[in-house]
Amino acid sequence: MGENQTMVAEFILLGFRLGPRIQMLLFGLFSLFYTLTLLGNGIILGLISLDSRLHTPMYFFLSHLAIVDIAYACNTVPQMLVNLLNPAKPISFAGCITQTFLFDIYCH
């Protein structure tokens, strides 16, 4: 019974059919949003850690919110940017499981 098994190596992400100009526009737009997200949350974390007046419970939770926002963005956006540039759009099985696991960890 164990002879007819297949291992999944990668998944092909289909998404929407977009022209190359729209893909480049979306790539630029999402790259800008990704950069602004990392920069904004990094500034929040830097200011909270540098100013001792901001070491209060409200800013403690705000810093954790910034860390979670960075984690969400770093979990999903890079693969999406790769998919916008790569016409085949593959993702490995291990990469898919890792991304799903990390996304689930951040939600709970």
N, C-alpha and C positions, 0 to 999 in steps of 0.2 A: 503494500500500500504506500510506502514511502518513496516509490520511484517517480511519481508524477508530481513533482514539486518545482515551483519556479521561484527564484529569488528576485525581488524587486531591487534594481540598482538605482534608478532615478525616475522622477516624474517629469512630464512635459507640461508646463503651465500654458494654457491656451490664452486666456484673457480675451480682450476685445481686439478685433482687427483694426489697426490704426496705420495710417500712412507714416512714412519715415519722418516727415516734417513735424507731424503731431507728436510722434515719439520723442523727437529731439526737444520740442517745446516742453513736453511734460517732464523730460529728464532735467532740463534746466530749472523748471519751476519747482519740482520736488527736491532737487539738489539745494536750491536756495532756501526752501522751507526747512530742510534737514539741517543746513548750516545755521540758520537763525535759531532753530530749536536748541541745538547744542550750545551755541554762543549765549543765548539768553539764559538758559538754565545754568550754564557755567558761571555767568556773571552773578546770578542769584546765589549760587553756592559760594563763590569767592567772597562776595560782600558779607554774607552771613558769617563765614568763618573768620574774616578779618576784623569785623567790628564787634567788640565785646558787648556793646549795647543790644545787639541783635541775638544774643544767646538766651532767648526766652522760649517758652514752650511753643508759641505761635510760629516763630521762625524755625524752630526745630522741626515742626511738622511741614512747614513750607520747604525746608531743605530736603526732606524725604520725598515730598511731592516732586521736586525738581529731579531727584535721582531716579524716581520711577518713570518720569517723563523721558529722561535720557535713555533709560533701559528699554522702554517701549520703542523709541525711535531707532535705537541701535539694533534692535531685534528684527524689525520688519523693513525699514526703508532701504538699507543697502542691497538686499536681495531684489527688491522692487526696482531699484536703479539698474542693477545688472540685467534684469529682465527687459527693461526698456531698450537696452542697447544690444542685447543678444537675440537674433531672430529665432533661435531654437528654443530658448527659454527653459532649459533643464534645471532641475534642482535634485541633488542627490537624496537618497532615502535617509541617510544619516543627517544631512542638513535639514531636511523637512521635519524629522523627528525632534531634532535639537531645537529648531525654531518653535515648533508647537509646544515642546516642554517648557522652554523659557517664557513663552507668552502665557502659558497656563500658570506658571509659578508667579509671574507678576500680577495676575488677576486675583490670586488667592493669597 
